[in-house]
Amino acid sequence: MPSYIAARVPKSHYDVVLIGGGIMSATLGTLLHELEPTLNIAIFERLGRFARESSAAWNNAGTGHSAFCELNYTPLQEDGSIDISKAEKIAEQFEISKQFWSFLLSKNYIQDPKTFINSCPHMSLVFGKGDGEFLRRRHEKMTQSHLFQGMQFTTDHNQLREWIPLIMNHRKQTEHLAATKMDMGTDVNFGTLTRKMGRFLADDSNVDVFLYHDVKDIDPRDDGKWKIKVKNRMHPKKYEITSDFVFIGAGGYALPLLDSSDIPESEGYGGFPVSGEWLVSFKPELIAQHQAKVYTQATVDAPPMSVPHLDLRIIDGQQALLFGPFAGFSTKFLKEGSYLDLPESVNFSNIRSLFGAWWHNLPLTQYLVRQVAMTKDQRMQHLREFVKDAHEDDWQLKIAGQRVQIIKKDDEDGGKLEFGTEVVVNKSGTIASLLGASPGASTAAYAMLQVLEKCFPDKVENEWKEKLCEIIPSYGQKLSENPELTEKIRAYTKEKLELNY
């Protein structure tokens, strides 16, 4: 049992309360403690360990999302051009995360980078001449940006056999395939990373960590502070505490907690829960033939988080192959949540948004129904599009994490389904919440810098500025506009994180 399970009682008042023990709260708590060590900070996590939900290793793909392989970040425009602006933004955001983790290592707040991050090439793979031409043009456009220099492109079967021998087994020479490869890619165990930060906060800082404590309600007070109701899940005890600032980083449960705060900014938000499954293999002979993360195009009507990919994973020192995800549906907002989560989230302020999003996304609903109904044999048929000779006995089904996609108000359609990550902040900057999924954990440092900038603008511009530049050396600068800085930053993080590309 972790040493930081606390039996103590929460204080009656905190400067900062962080709800949830995932990568977001751990990142924000670490940043705030470093920027102002005198702050009284509390973290409340409903489960018995940090990173049990979305941040857990098997609950996400572990892809350090840097836009090297994710084709949905480089959409084809109506005029035939390829827009790489989103890819550049996400690549920069992941560089911020790498800088933050490098700082933690240099301060010895966390140790052993290979336990949470390892080099792993990122590849895009497409089938057919049409998609091959798109990938060639995408590669041409992306390599004009120094953020993606070093990306290789090929349609040559001999080269592909060197890169992805498992996928190339039993391929006909006449089959048209195209791929790009970026050796700078990574595999990240966000669960281990989060627990390292959580242990530092609990054992080596003045942050109060409370596991098995469930935040049930957040109410505004007349003096601008927040009244928070907390339940101890191990004992029949309930507490009421106050806080000057609240961050809701509770994964799918962020939505109902945000709604309980009654801030105008929360009106109209709804949630669409999506679950998933992986096919996983631990067979050494297969793993030896696939040492990369390989993404392809999403099928029609599939959500971005369901883009098929065959990945190398490194979790707790063990290598595995992971294929999927296969989308599913559950009314739970968390993997260890309640089946009443979705129906209880419906209210008068968001019912129009929910209905509008559903009505305008009927193909997505049909897609999810088909995915839920799939047998293992049908999932294996999808895998065989990647691995021609995949044997069912070599692969097992593993439940993935639960995600809640954002539904927002839309004047035309009533509601709109969003697939990104969004920070919601009230007008006074005293409460913030993170909603959404991908790219999620990979861009946690960037997302939490947004929280600081929106909620503590004066401090960020003044007394915290110098420290922020120490934590994130590129802070305030755009890497996409500065090749020399990009090269310097990447050399620094490569050394600190012990990457070997």
Protein Blocks (a to p, Z undefined) as FASTA:
>chain_A
ZZklcfbdcdfbdfbdcedjdfklmmmmmmmmmmmmmbccddddfbfbehklmmpmklpg
oiacehlmmmklmccdfkopacfklmmmmmmmmmmmmmmmmmmmmnomaghkllmgccdd
dddddedjklmmmmmmmmmmmmmpmklgoiacdfbfklmmmmmmmlmgopafklccdddd
dfkbccddfklmmmmmmmmmmmmccbdcdehiacfbdcddfkopacdddddfkbccdddd
ddfbdcdfehjmlmmmmmmnopaklgoiacddddddddddfbfklmmmoccdddddddeh
iafklgccdddddeehiacddedddddddfbfbfklcfklmmmmpcfklmmmmmmmmmmm
mmmmmmmmmmmmpcfklmmmmmmmmmmmlcfklpccdddddddddddddfknopacdfbd
cddddfkopaccdedjdekjmmmmmmmmmmmmmmmmmlmmmmmmmmmmmmmmmgoiafkl
omklmmmmmmmmmmmnopaZZ
